[in-house]
Structure formats: C-alpha cells, structure tokens
Amino acid sequence: MECERRPYDYWVAGDYPVVFERSFQGENVQVEIVLLESNPEYVHISVAVDDGGLWAWFPPSFSAIIRRVDGEEA
C-alpha cells in the first residue's frame, strides 16, 4: 500500500485525524486518516473514503501497520 511506503517517523509525527477531499472520476470524495495506535515499535493507521452518499454510512476503509526500522527515532 502507498501509505506503508512512508517511514514510521512520518506517521508518528502526524496531527490526527487528517481529513481532505480529492476528485475521483468526476466526484469529490473525502478521505480520513486516523491514528489507531502508536508505540515505539509501530504505528497503526486507518484510512476511510466516502463520497457523501451511501458510502458516508459505510465507507470503504483499510488499516496499515507501519513498523519502525532500526535507526529511526521512536
């Protein structure tokens, strides 16, 4: 997943939740990133997307665990 390409330091320093809008196939969609868990070994984030319609009630989502690599700040 694209979000897992960013390092641990990027995610642990974030200000959550992160909410933004993008245009996708001619429709505006809202993206929300939430920090579920943060500890010295990894961060666990959730990403949800909705189009303001039915998907606002049941947004497609996924979560990712980004592990700290040796040498990164904790």
Backbone torsions as a table, in degrees:
resi	resn	phi	psi	omega
1	MET	NA	147.5	-178.5
2	GLU	-57.7	-41.9	-176.6
3	CYS	-65.8	-26.2	179.1
4	GLU	-74.2	-11.0	177.4
5	ARG	-76.3	-21.4	177.4
6	ARG	-79.8	142.3	-175.5
7	PRO	-73.7	163.5	177.4
8	TYR	-49.7	-46.5	-178.4
9	ASP	-57.2	-35.5	178.8
10	TYR	-62.9	-46.1	-175.6
11	TRP	-77.0	-38.0	-177.1
12	VAL	-68.9	-25.0	-178.2
13	ALA	-89.0	-1.3	-175.3
14	GLY	-70.5	160.4	175.3
15	ASP	-107.5	108.6	-170.8
16	TYR	-107.1	153.6	-4.1
17	PRO	-74.9	156.2	175.0
18	VAL	-105.6	123.1	-178.8
19	VAL	-128.6	131.1	177.3
20	PHE	-151.7	165.6	178.5
21	GLU	-116.1	146.9	176.0
22	ARG	-137.5	155.6	174.4
23	SER	-95.2	128.1	-179.1
24	PHE	-135.8	117.9	-179.2
25	GLN	51.8	43.8	175.9
26	GLY	80.7	1.6	178.6
27	GLU	-119.0	145.4	173.4
28	ASN	-81.8	132.1	176.6
29	VAL	-123.9	147.5	178.7
30	GLN	-103.3	135.2	179.6
31	VAL	-116.0	133.5	178.4
32	GLU	-128.1	126.9	177.6
33	ILE	-113.1	125.8	-177.0
34	VAL	-123.2	137.4	174.6
35	LEU	-84.1	116.0	-178.9
36	LEU	-88.5	-37.3	-178.2
37	GLU	-156.5	142.1	177.3
38	SER	-139.5	127.0	174.9
39	ASN	-147.9	174.5	-175.8
40	PRO	-62.3	-15.6	-177.4
41	GLU	-99.9	-29.7	-177.9
42	TYR	-162.7	165.1	169.3
43	VAL	-121.2	147.4	179.4
44	HIS	-120.6	117.8	-178.8
45	ILE	-117.2	156.7	175.8
46	SER	-122.3	139.8	177.9
47	VAL	-125.3	126.5	178.8
48	ALA	-128.0	146.6	-178.2
49	VAL	-130.5	133.8	174.1
50	ASP	-139.9	156.7	-178.0
51	ASP	-106.0	8.6	179.5
52	GLY	86.4	-9.0	178.5
53	GLY	-99.1	-133.1	179.2
54	LEU	-59.1	-34.4	-178.4
55	TRP	-65.6	-15.9	175.9
56	ALA	-65.9	-29.5	179.8
57	TRP	-85.9	-31.4	-178.7
58	PHE	-133.9	68.4	-173.7
59	PRO	-70.1	137.7	171.8
60	PRO	-60.9	136.8	-177.1
61	SER	-151.0	166.4	173.5
62	PHE	-153.6	166.6	175.0
63	SER	-129.2	159.0	-179.5
64	ALA	-142.5	145.6	175.0
65	ILE	-109.9	123.2	179.1
66	ILE	-110.2	115.1	-176.7
67	ARG	-87.9	147.1	176.7
68	ARG	-76.4	132.8	178.3
69	VAL	-91.7	142.6	178.1
70	ASP	-49.1	132.1	-179.3
71	GLY	100.0	-19.5	176.7
72	GLU	-77.7	152.2	176.2
73	GLU	-66.3	150.8	176.8
74	ALA	-103.6	NA	NA
